[in-house]
Amino acid sequence: MKLQRLSKGLQKWSHRKVDNVKLQLAMAKEILHQLEIARDSLALSQGEEWLRRKLKGHCLGLASLERTIEHLRSRVLFLKERDANTSFFPPAGAV
């Protein structure tokens, strides 16, 4: 019972955090895009240029985190599917 509660709690936490990563990445990309558009037509101030550089680094970090999350999800799915497939076959010494 405790493990089920823990599992549900971790899933809720994961959804909040993972969705937050996607939202942060989308927002950072949009702001970066707007700064790039503004940079094409006029010179950015020192603060705007600093923000643009920081957002680029932030986007790279968030994109890396998103890739890691997707890799872990696919790994968990693979393990679940493999476990489901092997449950039909008893272990070698069990027969």
N, C-alpha and C positions, 0 to 999 in steps of 0.2 A: 504494500500500500504506500509506504514511504517512497519507494523508488518510482512509482507511478506519479505521485505528486511532484517529486523532483523533476521527472521527465517533462511533465506538463509545464512546470514553472520555467525550466530551461528553454523549452520551445517558445513560450511567450516572450521570454527575454531575448531570444535569438531573433524573433520576428521584429521586435522593436529596434534592436541594434542593427540588424542587416538592412531593414528598410531605411533606417537613418543613414547608413552608408550610401545607399543608392540616392537618397534625397540630397545629401550633402554633395555628392559627386555631380548630380544634375545642376544644382544651384551654382557650384563653383565653375562648372563649364559654361553656364549661361553668363555669369558675370565676366569670366575671362573672354568670352566671345564678344560681349559688349565693349570691353576694354580694347580688344583687338580692332574692332570697327572704329572706335574713337581714335585709336593710334594711327589708323590709315589716313585720317583726314587732318589731324593736328597732333602736335607733340603733347605727350602726357606729362603731367606734373611729376615731381619726384615721388610724392606719396602714391600716385596712381601707378607709376612704374614699379614701385616697391610691392604694391598690392598684386600687380600682374605677375611678378616673379614668384611671390609667395603662393598665389593661386595655382600656378603651373606646378610647383612642387607638391602642393596639397592634392591636386588632381592625380598626379602620378602615384602618390601614396595611397589614395583612395581606390584608384583603379587596380593597384597591386593587391590591396586588401580584398576587393571585390573578386578578383581572380582566385585568390586563396580560398575565399568562402565557397565559390562555385566548385573548385577542385575538391574541397572537403565534402561538399554535398554529393558530388558524383561518387566519391569514395564510399560514403555511407550507403548510398543507393546500391553500389556494386556489392558491398558486404551483405546488405539485406537480401539482394537477389541470390547471391551465392549461398547464403544460409538457407533460403527458402528452397533452392534446388537440391541442396545436400540433405535436407530433412527427409526426403523420400528414400534415401539409401542409408541403411544402418552402417555403423562403423565396421571395419574389417573383422574384428574379433567378436562382434556381438551376435553373429548368426549361429 
